[in-house]
């Protein structure tokens, strides 16, 4: 049986044929990597269209930074940033747009404007009503693990699994089918570098939750700590390495800023894997 998400318009997004790329469009002045680069809706829409041409299967639109120490904004400000971008991209593209928010009001505005997926960095635990919004629109949800504080002494996998189990329970109780849920370990959110690496290394352990896995390590600080690359936008090679390892552990979606580079890397990965399958078939009796 194929694995797919059903979008609000009735179309399906297959998750079992090949890893999908979720391209990042941040309309924020203070995001850790690309804050301030897209200053208006026209620039953000153009960037999203470029990511789609480069190989993104989903365009993820966010209007509030989630970096440590970010300045919180109210829902009205966030809606003003994201709604015209979501509407513009949804009208121009045949692929789904996701809204990166933890606020139910923002999710509702974005879904009304044409968004098809809710990507919640607090796993429906900061505002559980967001799951009710997603259920009403028939939108899939990405539920991400997050922490307010970093604790190097915790069992990070135990913490992630317990958190995501609660998130899944909130979402399904609100009417989001289990088949419409994707889980994300939340690389870089309330975790030490060692914990981030452990989560990627053993990402396959999240399969016990029974949901597809999204991995978002793109340009994260742990990559800079390993490579010495202080400029986030120049952590492309490390981002690809992290994501390819995650794909080997079962990631169905990777969230990336540098879509073209990731698309090419995944093409080579798929060609190698397909070559191995063909050689095996040729050698079969």
C-alpha positions in Angstrom: 0.0 0.0 0.0 1.4 3.4 -1.0 2.1 6.1 1.6 0.7 9.5 0.8 -0.8 12.6 2.4 -4.2 13.7 1.2 -4.3 17.5 0.6 -7.3 19.7 1.2 -8.0 19.9 -2.6 -8.2 16.1 -2.7 -4.8 15.6 -4.4 -2.2 13.3 -2.9 1.4 13.8 -2.0 3.3 10.5 -2.3 5.9 9.9 0.4 7.2 6.4 -0.6 8.6 6.9 -4.1 11.5 9.1 -3.3 12.5 11.6 -0.6 10.8 15.0 -1.0 12.3 18.4 -0.6 10.5 21.1 1.4 11.9 24.4 0.3 12.2 27.2 2.9 10.7 30.7 2.3 11.2 32.9 5.4 9.6 36.3 5.5 11.3 37.4 8.6 13.9 40.0 9.6 15.6 37.8 12.1 15.8 34.2 11.0 19.1 32.5 11.8 20.1 31.9 8.2 18.1 34.1 5.8 16.4 36.8 8.0 15.9 40.0 6.1 16.7 38.6 2.7 13.1 38.6 1.6 11.6 41.9 2.5 8.2 41.9 0.8 5.6 39.5 -0.6 6.8 39.9 -4.2 10.4 38.8 -3.3 9.1 35.9 -1.2 6.8 34.7 -4.0 9.6 34.9 -6.5 11.9 33.0 -4.2 9.3 30.3 -3.7 8.8 29.9 -7.5 12.5 29.5 -7.9 12.6 26.8 -5.2 9.8 25.0 -7.0 11.7 25.1 -10.3 14.8 23.8 -8.6 13.1 20.7 -7.4 11.1 21.4 -4.2 7.9 19.3 -3.8 6.6 21.5 -0.9 7.1 25.2 -0.3 7.2 26.1 3.4 6.3 29.7 4.3 7.2 31.1 7.7 6.6 34.6 9.1 8.2 34.3 12.6 11.7 33.4 13.4 12.2 30.4 15.6 15.9 30.9 16.3 17.0 31.1 20.0 16.4 34.6 21.4 14.0 35.6 18.6 11.6 38.4 19.1 8.0 37.0 19.4 5.4 38.6 17.2 1.6 38.6 17.5 -0.7 36.6 15.1 -1.8 39.7 13.2 1.7 40.7 12.3 2.5 37.1 11.3 -0.6 36.9 9.2 0.2 40.1 7.4 3.6 38.7 6.4 2.5 35.2 5.3 -1.0 35.5 3.8 -0.1 37.3 0.6 2.8 35.0 0.0 0.8 31.9 0.6 -1.9 33.1 -1.7 0.5 34.1 -4.4 2.3 30.8 -4.3 -0.8 28.7 -4.0 -2.2 30.4 -7.1 1.0 30.0 -9.1 2.0 26.5 -8.2 0.5 23.0 -8.5 2.6 21.8 -5.6 1.5 22.3 -2.0 2.4 25.2 0.2 2.9 24.6 4.0 2.6 27.2 6.7 5.3 27.2 9.3 3.6 28.4 12.5 2.5 27.3 15.9 -0.5 29.7 16.1 -4.0 28.4 15.3 -5.1 31.8 14.0 -2.2 32.0 11.6 -2.7 28.5 10.4 -6.4 29.3 9.7 -5.5 32.4 7.7 -2.9 30.6 5.7 -5.1 27.6 5.0 -7.9 30.0 3.9 -5.4 31.6 1.5 -4.5 28.3 -0.1 -1.9 26.6 2.2 -2.3 22.8 2.2 -0.1 21.6 5.1 0.4 22.9 8.7 4.0 22.7 9.9 4.0 23.3 13.7 7.3 23.7 15.4 5.7 23.0 18.8 3.9 19.9 17.7 0.4 21.2 18.6 1.4 21.6 22.2 1.8 25.4 22.3 -1.7 26.0 20.9 -3.6 22.7 20.6 -6.4 24.5 18.7 -4.1 24.4 15.7 -4.9 20.7 15.3 -8.6 21.5 15.2 -8.0 24.0 12.4 -6.0 21.5 10.4 -8.7 18.8 10.9 -11.4 21.2 9.7 -9.5 22.0 6.5 -8.4 18.4 5.9 -4.8 19.5 6.0 -1.9 17.2 7.0 0.3 18.2 9.9 4.0 18.1 10.5 4.5 17.8 14.3 8.0 18.9 15.5 9.7 18.2 18.8 10.8 21.3 20.7 12.2 22.3 24.1 12.4 25.6 25.9 15.7 24.7 27.5 18.7 22.6 26.6 19.6 19.7 29.0 22.6 17.7 28.0 21.8 15.0 30.6 18.4 13.9 29.3 17.7 10.8 27.2 17.0 12.9 24.1 15.4 10.0 22.2 13.1 9.3 25.1 12.2 13.0 25.3 11.5 13.2 21.6 9.4 10.1 21.5 7.3 11.1 24.6 6.8 14.6 23.2 5.7 13.4 19.8 3.4 10.8 21.2 1.6 13.6 23.1 1.5 15.6 19.9 0.1 12.8 17.9 -2.6 12.2 20.6 -3.5 15.9 20.5 -3.8 15.9 16.7 -5.8 12.7 16.4 -8.1 13.7 19.2 -8.8 16.9 17.3 -9.7 14.9 14.2 -6.5 14.7 12.2 -6.1 11.2 10.9 -3.0 9.3 11.8 -2.3 8.9 8.1 -2.1 12.7 7.8 0.7 13.2 10.4 4.4 13.6 9.8 6.9 13.8 12.7 10.1 15.9 12.9 12.7 15.5 15.7 13.4 19.2 15.7 17.1 19.4 15.0 18.6 22.5 16.7 15.6 23.2 18.9 16.5 22.9 22.6 19.2 20.4 22.0 23.0 20.1 22.3 25.1 19.5 19.2 25.7 15.9 20.4 22.0 15.3 20.9 21.3 16.7 17.3 23.9 14.3 15.9 22.5 11.3 17.8 19.0 12.1 16.5 20.2 12.1 12.9 22.3 9.0 13.4 19.5 7.0 14.8 16.6 8.7 13.0 15.0 5.4 12.1 14.0 4.9 15.7 11.2 7.4 15.2 9.5 4.9 12.8 8.0 3.3 15.9 5.7 6.3 16.1 4.0 5.0 12.9 4.4 8.3 10.9 6.6 9.5 8.0 9.6 11.4 9.2 10.8 14.9 8.2 14.3 16.0 8.8 15.4 19.7 8.8 19.1 20.1 9.5 19.6 22.8 6.8 22.4 25.3 7.7 22.0 24.5 11.4 24.7 25.7 13.9 25.8 22.1 14.6 27.1 21.9 11.0 29.1 25.1 11.6 30.5 23.7 14.8 31.7 20.6 13.0 33.1 22.3 9.9 34.1 25.7 11.3 31.8 27.4 8.8 30.4 30.4 10.7 28.3 31.7 7.8 25.0 29.8 7.8 24.4 30.2 4.0 27.8 28.5 3.3 26.9 25.3 5.2 25.5 23.7 2.1 27.8 20.7 1.9 27.2 19.9 5.6 23.5 20.2 5.2 23.4 17.8 2.3 25.6 15.3 4.2 23.2 15.5 7.2 20.2 15.0 5.0 21.5 12.2 3.0 22.4 10.3 6.1 18.8 11.0 7.3 17.4 9.6 4.1 19.4 6.5 4.7 17.6 6.2 8.0 14.2 6.6 6.6 13.5 10.4 6.2 10.7 10.9 3.7 10.9 14.7 3.6 13.9 17.0 4.0 13.5 20.7 4.7 16.2 22.7 3.0 17.2 26.2 2.0 19.4 25.2 -0.8 17.0 23.2 -3.0 19.0 22.8 -6.2 22.0 21.4 -4.5 19.8 19.0 -2.5 17.9 17.9 -5.6 21.1 17.1 -7.5 22.5 15.2 -4.5 19.3 13.1 -4.2 19.3 12.4 -8.0 22.8 10.9 -7.6 21.8 9.0 -4.5 18.8 7.6 -6.4 20.9 6.7 -9.4 23.3 4.7 -7.2 20.5 3.0 -5.4 18.8 2.1 -8.6 22.0 0.8 -10.1 22.4 -1.6 -7.2 18.8 -2.8 -7.7 19.4 -3.3 -11.4 22.6 -5.2 -10.8 20.9 -7.4 -8.2 18.1 -8.2 -10.6 20.5 -9.0 -13.5 22.3 -11.5 -11.2 19.2 -13.2 -10.1 18.6 -16.7 -11.5 
